């Protein structure tokens, strides 16, 4: 647990055998256990929770797709701290799992597809726009009546990389009070080129798994550390 440059609380978990416990909820080994999956299904079917989807705009006009879960309907007049997740996978599929983890603890959830992924517009660009896209979204969240003005960023692995980038804008969003980063980093050059050596198995394999292999050309064109990699 560390405090960032601007006093932002950051909890960083780097061990591969990590285990996160929040009350009765347990997530281990990188994937939610069946208890969490079962409760995600109940969240989807329960009338007690509130779900919505909305598109927000990044500064260049790119529309970003968000899935929202709240413990109660907005018209109740109750506001909540919000857990903000940005993912290169599929927010529509992943958000119920986040809701099952956080809603019983009194948090709302906003999960966003990164640009070029899922239902967000634009082109996939690795994590190049993660800092600014998050920076542009967080004020929108805090301006909603259902947010109490507090945002916690949470991410595991690829999602955690997106979280790590959110502190890069100077200063970071004032509403971003904490980050929970599980096996993630904002040092993307070292992620792609470890000690200068391209990590073919990890980077090419992962890019292929999400059907974004075309972007590997850009990464290979920037083998030397330079402006492309600057925060």
N, C-alpha and C positions, 0 to 999 in steps of 0.2 A: 504494500500500500504506500503510495507516494503522493506528494502534492506537486502539481505541475507548476510551470513558470508563473501562471497567473492565479495561483491558489486553488486550482481545480483539483478536486480529489480524484485520484486515479487508483483503481485497484487492478493490478496486473497479475494474471495467473499464467505462468509459462511452462509448468510441468505438464507432460502429455497425459499423465494419469490423474488429471484434475478431477475434483468433485466439488460441486456447488450445492449447498443446502440452504434453502430458505424455508424455515419452519418445517412442515411435513414434506415439502417438495424436494426431490433429489434428482439432479442431473449428473450423470457420470459418463466417462469414456467418450465424450464428444457427441453423443446422441441422447435425446431424452429417453428415459426408461418408460416401460409400458404404463406405469401409473400416470405419468405426465401425458402420454398419448391418449389414454382413456379419458382423462379430465379435459383434454383439448376437445374431444368429441362432445363431451357434455357442455362445454362452453359454447360450441357451435349450435347446439340444440336448445340451450336454455333461454328462456324469456327474461331471465334476471339480468343478463348482460346486454350491453348495447353495442352494435357493430355498424360501421359506416365505411364507405370508401370515398376518397376525394383526390383530385389532382391539384397539386400546387405548382407554382412556377419558380424555376431557378432564375437567376439574374439575366441570363441570355434568352429567357422565354421558354426554355425546355420544360415540358410538363412532366412532373414526377408523380408517380402513383403511390398513394398511401392507403393502408388498411388500418382502421381505428377500432379499438376495443375499449370500452369503459365499463367500470363496475356498475354504474347506474346510468339511466338515460339523461341526456344533457338538460332536459326540461325540468329536472328535479332541483336545479339550482345548486347542485353539489359540484365542487371542482376537485381535481386530483393531481398529484404529481404524475408526470408522464415518463414512461420508459420509451426511448426512441431507438429504433433498430433500423439500420440500412443494410440491405442485402443484395448480392448479385444472383441470388437464387430466385425464389418466387415468394413474394410477400403474401400473396393470397393463401398459399399453402402453409407458410411458416408462422403467420401471425396467430393462428389458434393455439399453437404450442406456447408462444410467448404469453398469450392471454391466460392460459392455464397456469402458468408460473406466477404471473404478477397480479392478476385481478383479485384473487383471494386475499392478497396482502394490501389491497387498497390503492393499487397503482393502475393507471390507464396505460394503454400501449398504442404507439403509432409505429407501424413497420412500413418502410418505404423501399420500393424497388429502385436500385441504383440506375442512373441514366443508361439507356440502351438495353436494360434488362427487364424481364417480366412485362408489365404493362406500362412502364415508363417510356417516354419518348427519347429521342436522341440516339447517339451512337455509343456503344461500349468503348470506354477509354481507360480500362484498368481502373485505378483509383485516382486518376488525374484530377477529377472534379469533386472528389469526395468532401474536401474541406469546404469549398464554397457552396456546394449543393446542400450540405447539412446546415451551414451558416444561414442560408436563405430560408430553410424550412423551419428551423427552431423558433424564430420570431412568429411565424404563422401559428405554430402550435400554442405558444404562450398567449397569443391574442384571442384564442378560443375561450368561451365561457367555461368549458369543462376542464381547463388547465389552471392549476393554482399558481402558475408562474415558475414551476420547478421542472427541469428536465434532467433525466438520468440517461446517459447513453450506454447501451449494453451490446456486446457482440462476442461471438465465438468464431475463431479462425478467420475466414474471409470477411465475415461481418465485423470482426474485431479490428481488421485493418481499416475499415471504414470509420470505426469509432476513433481509432488512433489519429486519423487525419482531421478530426473535428476541432482539435486544439490549435491547429496550424494558423488559422486566421488570427491576426493580432489587433486587438485582443480577441479571445474566443467569445462566443455569445454569452452574455451575462446570465442568461437563464440556465445555461449548462453547468450544473453544480457538481456532477460526478460522472466518472466513466468506469465501467466494469469491463475490462479487456481480458479475454481468455484466449491465449495462444494467438496473439496478433501483434502487429507492429506498424508504425508509420514510416519506417525506413525501408521503402520499397526497393531501392537499388540493391541493398544488401539481401533482400528477399529473392530478387531475380538473379543477381550476380554475387554469389557468396565468395568473398575473397577474389573477386574478379572473374570467377568461373560461372558460366551460365548453368543454371540448375534445370537441365533438360527434362528430367523425369518429373520433377514437381511442377514446374511452370507449364511446360507443354502438355503434360498429362492432365493437369487441372483445367487448362484452357480448353482442351479437347472435350473434357467431361461436361463443360457448360456450353459447348458449341461456339466458342469464340477463338478458334485457332488462328483466324485471319489476323488478329491483333498481334500475334507473335512477331510479325515482320517489324512492327514499330519498336517492340522491345529489343529486338536484335540490332536494329539500326542505332540504338542508343546504348551500345555496349560500354562506352566510356561514360563515366559520371559527368553530367553536364546539366544545362538548363532544363532539359526534359524532366529530370529527377528532382529539381529544386522544389521545396514546399511552396 
